[in-house]
Amino acid sequence: MTQATQETPDWSETPSWLVPNPTPEDAEFWEGARRGELRIQRCNTCGLHQHYARILCSHCSSLDLAWVTASGKGTVHSFTVIRQNGVPPFKDRLPFVVALVELAEPGARMLATMPECAPEDARIGMPVEATFRVANDELGFVDFRPA
């Protein structure tokens, strides 16, 4: 498996217009990413996890949710390779992989970029692990890379 090389575009710069604007429901996710933690919700009623954050469980509709720190481990459920995008900074990062990752925690999936994965190496079933990028002093992004 080929990991990204030195020719890989820099994903560390975040234009101000791309910085997340957290809501009360999802602020913990963005703040956790800045701390290097993958924060997701776990339902205290059914025991399943979910991402993106909501006020009720997407599995059983319970309101009894808690924030937990996920392992950061997962498997690529599906992916696409972005080959066209005229919007900066993405046009300078082409091509790149966006994956739907099934997290190790039951019930949770999330979409994320995989900037360290060459498009030709992306595979369904690929084990991945979370990585984190700074958005600003308070918030961050979650990406994944091949494990």
PEMOBEL-V685580 format. One record per helix or strand of 3 or more residues. SS is the DSSP state (~ for helix, > for strand). FROM is the first residue (numbers start at 1). TO is the last residue. Records with the same first field share a line. If there is no record, write none. Layout:
# PEMOBEL-V685580
SS = FROM-TO + FROM-TO
This chain:
# PEMOBEL-V685580
~ = 16-18 + 27-34 + 90-92 + 119-121
> = 39-43 + 65-69 + 73-82 + 96-103 + 109-113 + 127-134 + 140-146
